[in-house]
């Protein structure tokens, strides 16, 4: 059986990707912000019924790590240190200052 994701120009059919994009664009034109808020709320409620606290802890941890890495990458590109590094260095400097007082 042929891969549905491949574009088959011989028969004029669109790819699954093209169909999804067109469907998304049509939905965006015919629905407002409240529609998306409602389906987001319903999806969140369904997810909360199917998953426990550990699930949310895990995805929160992963998201936090990914975001921290992204910030570090962004800061390192322009020569600035990350907020975490700045906080660590500030804490170390303050500890040294207290030791000397």
N, C-alpha and C positions, 0 to 999 in steps of 0.2 A: 504494500500500500504506500502511496506517495506521502511524503511529509507535508502536512497541511500548512506548515509555516513557509514553505518554499513558494516563490512566486511562479505561477505557471502561465506564462504569457500566451501559450498556444490556445488556451481555452478562455481567456479573457477574465478569469476569476481573480479576485484580489486576495492578498495574503491575509492571514489571521491578524498580523500586525496592522495592516492597512484598515481592516474591518474594525478593529478595536479603536484605532485612532479616530476614524470617521464617526463611530458610535459615541465616543467620548466627546467629540466636538459637537455633535447634534444634541447630546444630553446637556452640555454646558449652555447651549443656546436656548434650550427650552425650560431650564430650571433655574431657580434663584438660590441665593445664599441659604435660605431657610431649608430648602430641600436637602442640601449637602449637610447642614447641621443635623437634621433629623436622621438621615441615614448613618451619619457618624455616631450619633447617640445610640441608635439601635445596634449598630455594630459593636460599640463599646459595651453595651449591656449584655449582648450575647457572649462576647469574649469573657466578661467577668463571671458569667455563669459557668463557663467551661474551663476556667483556669483558676489556680489558687495563688496565694500570696507569693510563693516562691517564683512563680512564672513572672510576675510583675517585678520582683526584685532582680531577677536575672536580666530581663530586658532593660530595666533601668540602669543596671550596672554596665551592660554592654553599650547602651546609648551614651552614658556618661564617659566611658572610656573612649569611645569613638569621637565624641565631641572634644574631649581633652586633647586627644591626638591631633585632631584637626586644628585646634587653636595653637598647639605647639608647632605644627607644621607652618601655619600662617605666620606666627611670630618669628620663627627661625629664618624665614625667607627674607625678612626685612631687618634682621640683626637684633631684634628685640627678644628679651627673654619671656618665657611663659609666665602667667600669673602664679602658677604653682611654684615655679622656680624662684620668682621674686619673693613670694611668701616664705619659702624655706630659707632663703638667704637672709631675709629680714629677721626672721625668728632666730637664726644662728647669730647674727650680729647683735641682737638684743640680749641674747643669753651671754655672749662674751662681755658685753657692756656691764651687765649685772654682776658677773664674776669679778670684774675689775673694780667695782664700786665698794 
